Amino acid sequence: MRIGGLAFLPVLLLAACGGPNFAAYGTATPLSCVPYARAVSGIELAGDAYQWWDEAAGLYPRRQTPAPGAVLVFAPHGSMTAGHLAVVTALEGAREILVTQSNWLPRRIETNQPVVDVSAANDWTAVRVWYEPVHALGSTIYPTFGFILPR
């Protein structure tokens, strides 16, 4: 049986909509970034990721420079309406860190992923994040609030 012409087009379109298979990256998890960051950092805050910045005021130190164990708090951006949290695992330079995070790739934990400060003021308020499926920094610039440090 020969499949040709337009009859095969719907099959190709459905295959294209499937998106990448993230199972090859990181470790499977049911956790979103919030409970994962809480468990890894020991910072006991709740709410959506972006709410951590305000919630930490007076409870945990906040600053604009990274430190190992600190949580980088992403602001809502585009379809990332709840923000995001990533825990700093290492400092690679003045404008590059490594993080561990959950759910940057859907249902995956990724460790030691590069994040680069691209803010004009060198204050970590705008970053680019490693995107493992292309093995490079993503092109999107994400706004961030800064870092929350464990006590």
Secondary structure as GFF3:
##gff-version 3
##sequence-region A 1 151
A	DSSP	three_ten_helix	5	8	.	.	.	ID=ss1
A	DSSP	alpha_helix	9	17	.	.	.	ID=ss2
A	DSSP	three_ten_helix	22	24	.	.	.	ID=ss3
A	DSSP	beta_strand	27	28	.	.	.	ID=ss4
A	DSSP	alpha_helix	33	41	.	.	.	ID=ss5
A	DSSP	three_ten_helix	49	51	.	.	.	ID=ss6
A	DSSP	alpha_helix	52	56	.	.	.	ID=ss7
A	DSSP	beta_strand	62	63	.	.	.	ID=ss8
A	DSSP	beta_strand	71	74	.	.	.	ID=ss9
A	DSSP	beta_strand	84	93	.	.	.	ID=ss10
A	DSSP	beta_strand	96	102	.	.	.	ID=ss11
A	DSSP	beta_strand	108	117	.	.	.	ID=ss12
A	DSSP	beta_strand	126	131	.	.	.	ID=ss13
A	DSSP	three_ten_helix	132	134	.	.	.	ID=ss14
A	DSSP	beta_strand	136	137	.	.	.	ID=ss15
A	DSSP	beta_strand	142	148	.	.	.	ID=ss16
###
